[in-house]
Amino acid sequence: MKEKINIIQFMPYFPPHKWGVETVWEEIGKYWIKNNFWEFINIVTEFNQQEELEKDEKIIFENKIIWYKKDWYEVLVCPSIEIINNFPVYKIWTKKYRLIKKYLQKKVWENKNNFRGITHTRFFLTSLIWGLFTRRNWIKWIHIEHWSDYVKLSSKLKTKLSIIYDKIFWKWIFKKADKILSISKACKSFINREFVDRKVDIFYRGLELNTFNIEKKWNIKLLFIWRLVKLKWVDYLLEVYKNLWINNKLIIIWDGEERQKLENFIQNNKIKNVKFLWFQNKNFIEKFLAENNCILINPSYQEWLPTTVIEWLFYKNVVIASDVWGTNEISNKEDLILFKAWDKKELEEKIKFSIKNYEILKWLSFENVKEKFDWDKNIEKLFNFIIK
């Protein structure tokens, strides 16, 4: 019988917050419990959480509600502020924060040997604060790093300052954590090259997807799915599409700060056959991918190990993606077509090639992706990694 291990997972965000990495964090907990590895507690900031609270069982500690519990995890939501956009920090001076900290300490000290602390992504202050918590309470600390580069910000000065910030504060995380996991080979190389020369293991996430027995419609669609932000370079995709003179529709799903700019670009350049579907839920997207023959394009300048590319290949489509970070680790089959980020001419040629050769390219990565990103297998690997 396996030893029971309890996890406290420290994160800046958690569903229903709508970024892809939060789903990874949630599914780690879900499959941890599914495989009977024991208790799972998530500590998050308060942004975009409150809408779900009324639906769940409340956690009471010292006669106060410290948020909620679902059937397979606890979620403790700390009072927080955002110093800058998308950079939440705890209000450590509040009674609520101190109460949550006390609750965790009580849990840990009751069964210290069977607890592990997991932090994610070095540059959030949540990783630093809870890294200190694991050191002071003598529990093993596992850090899972998701980024394979420094953050690129809106100016060279801000980017340079963020690198200095990284070097001063986050090198400590890589030195002090008991174990380090990276989500890709690219991420592992970045850690060893820029921060520490120590053992870093690779942990590929799993993928939880629905299966559909639906025959695909014949018409080939070009598709972009994800947040409309600058580093995704959707405007580059639109420029390339404008020059292609093809009848295949380009469909854009999701929303973001670049939305108005992209709409204006299409209108000013009189680009036809572009359709925005804006934000859609996971089930809609999966069904759309399963029903249609799609060439999915990811022109992004930065990626982690892009979940979107994995999903697109799972649903037997052809993918064209910029060769950044861990993208080339997803599959070595010909239906994952890579191009150099920002190279519009190469992207144009790859789109023409994929339309012409769609029938011989599609489906090649399906079995590979299904095996490599299987949650039950990968959660077992995570358990064996942290138990030692």
Helices and strands as residue ranges (DSSP letters): E 6-10, H 20-34, E 40-45, G 50-55, E 57-61, E 64-69, E 74-78, E 80-84, E 87-90, H 95-110, G 112-114, E 115-120, H 125-136, E 140-145, H 156-165, I 166-170, H 171-176, E 179-182, H 185-194, E 201-202, E 217-225, G 230-232, H 234-244, E 250-253, H 259-268, E 274-278, H 282-291, E 292-298, H 307-314, E 318-322, G 327-329, E 336-339, H 344-356, H 358-361, H 366-372, H 375-387
